[in-house]
Each structure stands twice: as C-alpha cells, then as structure tokens.
C-alpha cells in the first residue's frame, strides 16, 4: 500500500466519513439528496451508502429455492437503488473515489443494530438515515430504526432526514 493510499484511509477513519443507511423508500432518496446538497463541495468527505437486507429464516419460504430466488431479486432491486443514489451524489459533484456502496444480506433482528455495527466497523463520524414517518403508536409497538440509532449511536453524530 502506498503512502498516498494510507493517507486516504487515514482520512476515511476520521471526521469525514459519512454512513448513509438507505432502502428503497422516498425518505432514503431525500436523505441522499440532502447530503448531495450539503456536502458536495467538500472534496475530503467520503460517503458509504449502506443497505441491509434482513435474511429471512429458512422456514419463511416453503422451499430453499424460493428463499434464494427472493434474496436474489431483493439484492438485484437494491443494487439498482444503490446505483441510483450514487448517481445523485456524482451528479452533485462528488467524485467516484468519494463514494462506496455496500449491500449486506444478513440475519438480523434489528436493522438499527446492524447499521450501528457497520458504523462501528467503518468508524464513520456521521450516520444519516431517512425517517420512515411511522406514528408514535407504531414506533412504540414496532420500534424505529432512526430512534434506535439516535439513542444508541456512540462516537458519531446522527442526522435524521425527513
């Protein structure tokens, strides 16, 4: 690894690496567009676009073939969304080297916990999420990804874009 590469990695591990948790929702699109407007003038900002697909349990589908087909379709669909979000950032002035996309298919009981695990692993300084717009009663019963991240994030700022 060259000294130049090491410098890029060192910068990514400090205050300039943003983790944007996205899905296929309009709120995710708005979060990416907000970032594009707010951070596109900064050449030393790195963005990781992260999408997590919760892996369904083996007994969720009648056959393993159906489960695998569903996963393949979800992965393909989300890759298209990630590419679209990356295009938004590129169109706003980000350079290709400033953007990374990650798609994680994994068993998880909480998307919020999975996002926080990725933030800790990548040492991002800001986690950005779109607010899903659920009611207070739904949040009480089902929980909220953005609420979980707001209350449990450590060593980073959290932006919730509505």
N, C-alpha and C positions, 0 to 999 in steps of 0.2 A: 504494500500500500504506500503510495507516495505521500509526501508531506502535504501536498495540496488536498488529497483525499482525506487525510486525517483532519485537516482544518475544517473541511465541510462537515465531517462527522461531529467534531467538537462543537461547531455552531449549532448543529441539529439537536444536540443534547443540552442546550442552554435555553435561554428565554425566548427563542424564536421559532419553536416548533409547535404547530397547532394540530390538534387531532380533531377532525370533523366527523362525527358519527352520523351516518346517513342511511336512509332506507329509500323506498320509492315514493314517499309522501311529498306533498307540496311544501310542507314545513321544512323538510330537508333541502329542497330546492331553494327556498327562501334563505335558509342559513348559508348555503354556498354562495348565493348571490350577494348576501350581506358581506361575507368575507371577501368576495371579489372586489366589492366597492371599497371596503375599509382597509384592506391590506395589500392591494395590488401594486402600490407604489413602493413597497419595501422589498428590495432585492435580497435581503438576508432573512426572509421569512420562509419557512418550509411548512408545507401542508400535507398531512396524511389524511386521505379520505378513507374512512373505515366503514365497512358494512358487515354486520354479523347476521348470519342465518342460523337460527337455532335448529340443530339437527333433531328431527323427530325420532321418538323412540321406535324401536323395532316393531312394537305391536300397534303402532299408529296406523299402518297400512296393512292390507290383507296379505301382501306378498313383498318380499325384499325387492323384487324387480320394480314394483310400483313405487316403493320408497326411493329407490335410486333414480327412477325417472323423474319423480317430483323434485329431488335435490338437484338434478342436472338442469331441469327447467328453471328452478329458482336461481341457481348460480348464473345461468345464461342471462336471465332477466336482470339480475342485479349488476352483472358486468356491464350491460348496456347503460344502466343508470349511472354507474361509476364513470364510464367513459363520457357521458353527457355532462356530469358535474365537473370533470376535468376540463372539458371544452369550455365551460363557463369561466373557469379560472384562467385558462390560456387566453381566452378572448378578452379578459380584463387586463392582461399584461403580465401575468405570471409566466415564468419560463418553465419548460418541461422538467428541468432538474430540480425545481422547487416543489414538485407535486409527486406524491406517491399514492397509489391506490392499493388497498388491502381488502380482501374478502375472506372472512373467516367463517367456515361452516363448522360448528362445534356444538356439543351438548351444553346447554346452559339453562339454569332455572331463572336467571335474571340477565336481561340484556344490559342493564345498568352496571352490574358487576363485571360482565365481560368487557364493557367499554373501559371501565376503571382499570381492569387488569392490563389491557392494551396500553392505556395511558402510562401506567407504571413501568411497563416493559420498555416503551419508547421514550420515556422521560419527557413528555410533551408539557409545555408550560401552560397551554390553554386547551380546554376541551370545549368544543362547540357542538351543541345539539339543537335541533328544532323542537319546539314544544308541540306535542300532539293535539292539544286542545281538548283533553278529556275534562269532564266535570269533576267537582270536588268529591262527589259521592263515588264516582268511578275510580278516582285516584285513591280514595280510602279503601275500597274493596280490592282493586287490582294493582295498586301501586303505580308509580310513574317513573319512567326511565329518567327524565330530566330531574325530577325531585330526588331520586336516589343519587344521581351524580352530584347534584348541588350539595346534598347533605353528607356525602361520604368521600368526596374527592380530597386528596391530600397532595400538597406540594404543587398545586396548579390553580389557575383561575378557571372559572366555568362561565361560558356565555350560553344563554338560552335565548334563541331567536324565535320570535312568534310571527 
